Each structure stands twice: as structure tokens, then as C-alpha cells.
């Protein structure tokens, strides 16, 4: 997999991101900050990312049951607005672009889509109504989220601290309006996860070897604004 046009803007963003880091981070020349033997259990960020993927699949296949499953998965995660640091936004917004929607699809919209696809199937309609009544029960916490409405042509860079020897996960979940390219790098600029596919939904998990900052670069390569969530555990 290669970086396409992402690489030039990414290199500039990463150079700025690494300026002014604590001495400990700049002196840590120990290779990528990842414990290759580290393991952990996927948590709320993984579950919410899976829900978004299933929803897209269900719509594409016009399958009410898949969309309902996505809604139930999403409803099982409590999103809390986290104190996530947007370090900078760079680039020039594309002129004359459309605004797009204000946020990624939520549980209520998923359930509404499931109802539409269910047609006259009373069994499915009953399951959807039950899911709506139970959507606020049994949620798992721990998913910190931040919403960014990123115009086409611009790039966000987030600075996220993670503890060493602790399972870390994050997700970038767009609204479907535009392609988002994503890179996760450590404080030394080593690539941890990256995605340059024609998608706006990316999940990344790893175990850092030591306490450190990680930089999440999100670039809108589409033709309209994309409103996306950044989720971390």
C-alpha cells in the first residue's frame, strides 16, 4: 500500500507535529513505540467502528437485520466527549465545496433505516422496536470521542498520549461524504497504522512499549466536508 498524494502533506504535518516535544520523547530513539508481543481485548472503539462498518454493509445489501445488528452494537457504546487535543489543522479548503452532513450516523438513524428496509416484516419490526426500547441499557463506557468537521483539502493532526504496556485503540469514523486518509505515528515519526483506501472509517490498535505521544493525521481528499469522530479508549 502506498501513500498517493497523502505523503507530501503528511510529511509536512508530521514535521510540525514533532516540534517542541518533551526531551524524553525526542531522546527516545528506540524504534517504533510498539510492543510487538503486546495483546489486549478490543473495547468500545472497536465495537463502534464495527457498528459503522456493518451499517454500511447492511445498506449496500438492503438487509434490515444487518442494519439492526449495527444499531444494537452502536447503542451498546457510550460515547463521552474526551479531552482530545487537536494540535493543528493545515491546508487550504477546496473552494465551493458542499458542507455535507453534520456528524456520522447515529443509533436513531440506524434504527430508522432498519425500519425502512424491514418493509412489512412484522417479526423484524418487532425486533427493531425492542432494540429502540433497549438502546440505552447495558452500555460499555470508556470510549472518548471528539467531532471534527474537516473541509476538503485540509488536514487535522491530533496529539494523543497513551501509557506504555497498556492496550491502546483508536478509530476515525467519517460520515461517508468524502475519503479520509489516516496515519497514526509515534513521537519519533514511526508509522503505527495507516490507511489510504477510498474509505473514511479506520480502526487502529496496538500496545505502546513506553508512555508517549501519538499523532493521528487525518486528511480529507474528497470534494466536500467530512464530519468524523475520533475515538480512543
KEKE-3310 file (N, C-alpha, C; in steps of 0.2 Angstrom, whole numbers, plus 5000, padded with zeros to 4 digits):
npx = (5004:5003:5006:5000:4995:4995:5007:5015:5009:5007:5020:5024:5015:5019:5032:5029:5022:5030:5038:5045:5042:5043:5059:5061:5054:5060:5072:5070:5075:5072:5066:5050:5037:5030:5025:5028:5024:5014:4997:4979:4961:4949:4940:4927:4929:4933:4921:4911:4917:4915:4901:4898:4904:4896:4884:4885:4887:4875:4866:4871:4868:4854:4849:4839:4841:4855:4858:4850:4858:4870:4865:4862:4874:4881:4873:4876:4888:4894:4897:4908:4912:4929:4944:4953:4967:4967:4980:4984:4977:4979:4982:4973:4956:4945:4938:4921:4915:4903:4894:4891:4885:4882:4887:4893:4883:4870:4863:4849:4846:4851:4842:4830:4833:4834:4820:4814:4820:4814:4802:4786:4788:4783:4790:4803:4801:4796:4808:4816:4809:4810:4824:4825:4819:4828:4840:4847:4852:4864:4876:4893:4907:4920:4924:4931:4927:4928:4922:4925:4924:4929:4935:4936:4952:4959:4969:4969:4978:4981:4985:4989:4991:4997:4998:5012:5014:5000:4985:4980:4968:4961:4949:4945:4930:4921:4908:4904:4904:4916:4932:4944:4960:4972:4984:4993:5006:5021:5030:5042:5040:5038:5028:5013:5000:4991:4980:4975:4965:4949:4941:4932:4933:4942:4951:4962:4974:4985:5000:5009:5026:5032:5027:5020:5018:5006:5002:4989:4985:4974:4967:4957:4953:4943:4929:4920:4915:4919:4912:4919:4921:4934:4939:4945:4951)
npy = (4994:5011:5029:5038:5055:5059:5058:5069:5080:5074:5072:5086:5089:5080:5085:5097:5093:5086:5095:5104:5094:5085:5083:5069:5062:5066:5061:5047:5036:5022:5015:5010:5014:5002:4987:4973:4960:4963:4962:4963:4966:4970:4985:4998:5007:4999:4991:5001:5005:4994:4993:5004:5000:4988:4994:5001:4990:4983:4993:4993:4980:4980:4975:4972:4966:4966:4979:4982:4975:4982:4994:4990:4986:4999:5006:5000:5006:5019:5035:5047:5064:5068:5074:5077:5082:5093:5097:5104:5111:5110:5116:5121:5125:5117:5127:5132:5120:5107:5107:5095:5082:5084:5075:5058:5044:5040:5030:5031:5035:5023:5014:5019:5017:5003:5000:5005:4996:4985:4984:4976:4966:4959:4953:4957:4971:4971:4967:4978:4988:4983:4984:4998:5002:4996:5003:5011:5004:4994:4999:5000:5009:5021:5025:5038:5053:5064:5077:5082:5093:5092:5101:5098:5096:5100:5096:5087:5086:5077:5075:5063:5055:5039:5026:5016:4998:4996:4992:5000:5009:5016:5025:5032:5038:5042:5052:5047:5056:5059:5054:5049:5050:5042:5042:5035:5039:5037:5047:5049:5049:5037:5025:5019:5014:5015:5021:5022:5020:5021:5025:5031:5026:5020:5009:5007:4998:4994:4991:5001:5003:5011:5025:5038:5051:5050:5053:5057:5059:5066:5067:5075:5070:5072:5079:5087:5093:5082:5076:5069:5057:5056:5042:5036:5024)
npz = (5000:4996:4998:4990:4985:4998:5005:5004:5010:5023:5027:5029:5039:5050:5053:5058:5069:5077:5083:5097:5106:5122:5131:5134:5125:5112:5114:5114:5105:5101:5091:5084:5094:5099:5106:5100:5105:5113:5119:5120:5124:5112:5113:5117:5106:5096:5095:5091:5079:5072:5071:5063:5051:5049:5047:5035:5026:5028:5022:5009:5005:5007:5019:5032:5044:5046:5047:5059:5068:5068:5073:5086:5091:5091:5100:5111:5116:5125:5121:5126:5127:5124:5131:5120:5110:5097:5088:5076:5061:5044:5027:5013:5011:4999:4987:4985:4990:4995:5011:5017:5029:5047:5056:5059:5056:5068:5082:5081:5068:5062:5066:5061:5047:5047:5050:5038:5028:5033:5028:5027:5036:5050:5061:5060:5062:5075:5082:5079:5086:5099:5100:5100:5112:5121:5119:5127:5138:5147:5142:5137:5144:5142:5129:5122:5113:5100:5089:5073:5060:5045:5031:5014:5007:5018:5033:5048:5063:5077:5094:5104:5120:5126:5138:5142:5139:5140:5133:5118:5108:5094:5083:5068:5062:5049:5040:5028:5017:5011:5006:5018:5022:5033:5046:5059:5070:5080:5093:5087:5074:5068:5058:5064:5061:5045:5033:5016:5008:4999:5009:5024:5036:5049:5059:5073:5083:5096:5107:5116:5120:5129:5139:5129:5116:5103:5086:5076:5060:5049:5034:5022:5007:4998:4990:4997:5013:5027:5041:5055:5068:5081:5090:5105:5118)
capx = (5000:5007:5003:4997:4996:4995:5013:5018:5006:5009:5027:5024:5011:5022:5037:5027:5019:5036:5042:5043:5040:5047:5065:5061:5051:5064:5078:5068:5077:5072:5062:5043:5034:5025:5027:5025:5021:5008:4990:4973:4955:4946:4935:4922:4931:4932:4914:4908:4919:4912:4894:4898:4905:4891:4878:4887:4886:4868:4863:4873:4864:4847:4847:4837:4844:4862:4857:4848:4864:4874:4862:4862:4881:4882:4869:4880:4894:4893:4902:4909:4917:4935:4949:4957:4970:4968:4986:4983:4973:4983:4980:4968:4950:4943:4933:4915:4913:4897:4895:4890:4881:4885:4890:4892:4877:4869:4859:4842:4846:4852:4835:4826:4835:4832:4813:4813:4822:4810:4795:4780:4790:4781:4795:4809:4798:4796:4814:4818:4806:4813:4831:4825:4817:4833:4846:4851:4854:4870:4881:4900:4910:4927:4925:4932:4926:4929:4919:4929:4921:4935:4933:4940:4958:4963:4972:4969:4983:4979:4991:4986:4995:4995:5003:5016:5012:4993:4982:4978:4964:4958:4946:4942:4924:4918:4901:4903:4904:4922:4938:4949:4967:4974:4991:4995:5013:5023:5033:5048:5038:5037:5021:5010:4994:4989:4975:4974:4960:4944:4936:4933:4932:4949:4952:4969:4975:4992:5002:5015:5031:5033:5022:5022:5013:5005:5000:4984:4984:4968:4967:4951:4955:4937:4926:4916:4917:4918:4912:4921:4923:4940:4938:4950:4949)
capy = (5000:5017:5035:5043:5062:5060:5058:5076:5084:5071:5074:5092:5089:5077:5089:5102:5089:5084:5101:5106:5088:5085:5080:5062:5060:5067:5057:5040:5033:5015:5012:5012:5014:4997:4981:4968:4955:4965:4960:4966:4965:4976:4988:5002:5010:4993:4990:5007:5005:4988:4995:5008:4995:4984:4998:5002:4984:4982:4997:4991:4974:4981:4969:4975:4963:4968:4986:4982:4972:4988:4999:4987:4987:5006:5008:4997:5010:5026:5040:5053:5069:5067:5080:5075:5088:5094:5101:5109:5110:5114:5116:5126:5122:5117:5132:5130:5113:5107:5106:5088:5081:5087:5070:5051:5041:5038:5024:5033:5034:5016:5010:5021:5014:4996:5000:5006:4990:4979:4983:4973:4960:4961:4950:4962:4977:4970:4967:4984:4992:4981:4987:5005:5002:4994:5006:5015:4999:4989:5002:4999:5015:5021:5027:5045:5055:5071:5078:5087:5094:5094:5103:5095:5100:5101:5090:5088:5082:5076:5073:5058:5051:5033:5023:5010:4992:4996:4991:5007:5008:5022:5024:5038:5036:5048:5052:5044:5061:5060:5050:5052:5046:5042:5040:5035:5039:5039:5053:5049:5049:5030:5024:5013:5012:5020:5019:5027:5017:5025:5024:5036:5023:5017:5007:5005:4995:4992:4991:5005:5000:5016:5031:5043:5054:5048:5058:5055:5064:5064:5071:5075:5070:5071:5085:5090:5092:5076:5076:5062:5056:5052:5039:5032:5021)
capz = (5000:4996:5001:4985:4987:5006:5008:5004:5016:5029:5029:5032:5046:5055:5054:5063:5075:5082:5085:5104:5111:5128:5129:5134:5118:5107:5115:5114:5099:5102:5086:5084:5101:5099:5109:5095:5109:5117:5117:5123:5122:5109:5118:5114:5100:5091:5094:5087:5072:5069:5070:5057:5045:5047:5044:5028:5023:5028:5017:5002:5004:5009:5023:5038:5050:5047:5049:5065:5072:5068:5078:5093:5093:5092:5106:5117:5117:5127:5118:5130:5124:5128:5131:5114:5108:5090:5088:5071:5055:5039:5021:5010:5010:4992:4985:4983:4992:4999:5018:5020:5035:5052:5061:5057:5058:5075:5083:5079:5061:5060:5068:5056:5041:5048:5049:5031:5025:5035:5025:5031:5040:5057:5066:5060:5065:5082:5084:5079:5091:5105:5101:5101:5119:5125:5117:5132:5143:5147:5138:5140:5144:5140:5123:5122:5106:5098:5082:5069:5053:5041:5024:5009:5006:5024:5037:5055:5067:5084:5098:5109:5124:5128:5143:5140:5141:5140:5126:5115:5102:5092:5077:5064:5059:5045:5039:5022:5012:5007:5008:5023:5023:5041:5048:5066:5071:5087:5094:5083:5067:5065:5057:5068:5057:5040:5028:5011:5004:4997:5015:5029:5043:5051:5066:5074:5090:5097:5114:5117:5124:5134:5139:5124:5112:5096:5082:5072:5055:5045:5028:5018:5000:4994:4987:5001:5020:5031:5049:5058:5075:5083:5096:5109:5124)
cpx = (5004:5003:4999:4999:4996:5002:5016:5015:5007:5016:5028:5021:5015:5028:5035:5025:5025:5040:5040:5041:5045:5053:5065:5058:5056:5070:5076:5069:5077:5067:5055:5041:5028:5028:5024:5022:5015:5001:4985:4967:4952:4940:4930:4923:4930:4925:4910:4910:4916:4905:4894:4899:4899:4885:4879:4885:4879:4864:4865:4869:4857:4845:4846:4840:4851:4862:4855:4854:4868:4871:4863:4869:4883:4879:4872:4886:4892:4898:4902:4914:4923:4939:4954:4960:4971:4974:4986:4979:4977:4979:4974:4962:4948:4938:4927:4912:4907:4899:4895:4886:4885:4888:4889:4885:4876:4864:4852:4841:4847:4845:4830:4827:4833:4824:4811:4814:4817:4804:4789:4782:4789:4787:4801:4807:4798:4803:4817:4815:4809:4820:4830:4823:4823:4840:4850:4854:4860:4875:4888:4903:4917:4929:4925:4931:4927:4926:4923:4925:4926:4933:4938:4946:4962:4964:4972:4975:4982:4985:4988:4991:4992:5000:5006:5013:5004:4990:4979:4974:4961:4954:4944:4936:4921:4911:4899:4903:4910:4927:4942:4954:4969:4980:4991:5002:5015:5027:5040:5046:5037:5030:5019:5004:4993:4985:4975:4969:4954:4938:4937:4932:4939:4949:4959:4970:4982:4994:5008:5020:5033:5028:5025:5016:5012:5001:4995:4983:4978:4967:4961:4953:4949:4935:4922:4918:4915:4918:4913:4922:4930:4938:4944:4947:4952)
cpy = (5006:5023:5039:5050:5063:5061:5065:5080:5081:5072:5081:5093:5086:5081:5094:5099:5088:5089:5103:5100:5088:5081:5072:5059:5060:5063:5049:5038:5025:5012:5013:5010:5009:4991:4976:4962:4956:4963:4963:4964:4971:4979:4992:5005:5005:4992:4995:5007:4999:4989:4999:5004:4991:4988:4999:4996:4982:4986:4995:4985:4974:4976:4973:4972:4965:4975:4986:4979:4978:4993:4996:4987:4994:5008:5005:5001:5017:5030:5046:5058:5069:5073:5078:5082:5088:5099:5106:5107:5114:5113:5121:5123:5122:5122:5129:5123:5113:5105:5099:5087:5083:5082:5063:5049:5038:5032:5026:5032:5027:5013:5013:5018:5006:4996:5001:5000:4984:4978:4981:4967:4962:4958:4955:4968:4976:4970:4974:4989:4990:4984:4995:5006:5001:4998:5009:5010:4995:4992:5000:5006:5015:5023:5035:5048:5062:5072:5083:5087:5097:5095:5099:5099:5101:5095:5092:5084:5083:5073:5069:5055:5044:5030:5017:5004:4991:4996:4998:5005:5015:5021:5031:5036:5042:5047:5050:5049:5061:5056:5053:5047:5047:5039:5040:5034:5040:5045:5054:5049:5042:5028:5018:5010:5017:5017:5024:5024:5022:5024:5030:5033:5019:5015:5005:5003:4993:4993:4995:5002:5005:5021:5036:5046:5050:5053:5055:5060:5061:5069:5070:5076:5070:5078:5089:5089:5085:5077:5069:5063:5053:5049:5036:5029:5025)
cpz = (5000:4998:4996:4986:4994:5008:5009:5010:5023:5031:5032:5039:5051:5057:5060:5069:5080:5085:5092:5108:5117:5127:5129:5128:5113:5108:5114:5107:5099:5097:5087:5092:5101:5102:5105:5099:5113:5115:5122:5120:5118:5113:5114:5107:5094:5089:5090:5080:5068:5067:5064:5051:5044:5045:5037:5024:5022:5023:5010:5000:5005:5013:5030:5044:5051:5050:5057:5070:5073:5073:5085:5095:5095:5098:5112:5119:5119:5125:5123:5127:5128:5127:5126:5111:5101:5090:5082:5065:5050:5032:5019:5008:5002:4991:4983:4985:4996:5007:5020:5026:5041:5057:5057:5059:5065:5075:5080:5072:5058:5061:5062:5049:5041:5047:5041:5027:5027:5031:5029:5035:5048:5062:5066:5064:5073:5085:5084:5085:5098:5106:5102:5109:5123:5123:5122:5138:5142:5142:5142:5139:5142:5134:5123:5115:5106:5090:5079:5062:5049:5034:5020:5007:5012:5028:5044:5058:5074:5088:5104:5114:5126:5133:5140:5143:5143:5133:5124:5109:5100:5085:5074:5060:5055:5043:5032:5016:5008:5010:5013:5023:5030:5042:5056:5067:5078:5087:5090:5075:5064:5064:5061:5064:5051:5036:5023:5006:5003:5003:5019:5036:5044:5058:5067:5082:5090:5105:5114:5121:5130:5134:5133:5120:5105:5092:5076:5066:5050:5040:5024:5011:4995:4991:4991:5009:5023:5038:5052:5065:5076:5090:5099:5115:5130)
residu = (UNK:UNK:UNK:UNK:UNK:UNK:UNK:UNK:UNK:UNK:UNK:UNK:UNK:UNK:UNK:UNK:UNK:UNK:UNK:UNK:UNK:UNK:UNK:UNK:UNK:UNK:UNK:UNK:UNK:UNK:UNK:UNK:UNK:UNK:UNK:UNK:UNK:UNK:UNK:UNK:UNK:UNK:UNK:UNK:UNK:UNK:UNK:UNK:UNK:UNK:UNK:UNK:UNK:UNK:UNK:UNK:UNK:UNK:UNK:UNK:UNK:UNK:UNK:UNK:UNK:UNK:UNK:UNK:UNK:UNK:UNK:UNK:UNK:UNK:UNK:UNK:UNK:UNK:UNK:UNK:UNK:UNK:UNK:UNK:UNK:UNK:UNK:UNK:UNK:UNK:UNK:UNK:UNK:UNK:UNK:UNK:UNK:UNK:UNK:UNK:UNK:UNK:UNK:UNK:UNK:UNK:UNK:UNK:UNK:UNK:UNK:UNK:UNK:UNK:UNK:UNK:UNK:UNK:UNK:UNK:UNK:UNK:UNK:UNK:UNK:UNK:UNK:UNK:UNK:UNK:UNK:UNK:UNK:UNK:UNK:UNK:UNK:UNK:UNK:UNK:UNK:UNK:UNK:UNK:UNK:UNK:UNK:UNK:UNK:UNK:UNK:UNK:UNK:UNK:UNK:UNK:UNK:UNK:UNK:UNK:UNK:UNK:UNK:UNK:UNK:UNK:UNK:UNK:UNK:UNK:UNK:UNK:UNK:UNK:UNK:UNK:UNK:UNK:UNK:UNK:UNK:UNK:UNK:UNK:UNK:UNK:UNK:UNK:UNK:UNK:UNK:UNK:UNK:UNK:UNK:UNK:UNK:UNK:UNK:UNK:UNK:UNK:UNK:UNK:UNK:UNK:UNK:UNK:UNK:UNK:UNK:UNK:UNK:UNK:UNK:UNK:UNK:UNK:UNK:UNK:UNK:UNK:UNK:UNK:UNK:UNK:UNK:UNK:UNK:UNK:UNK:UNK:UNK)
# end
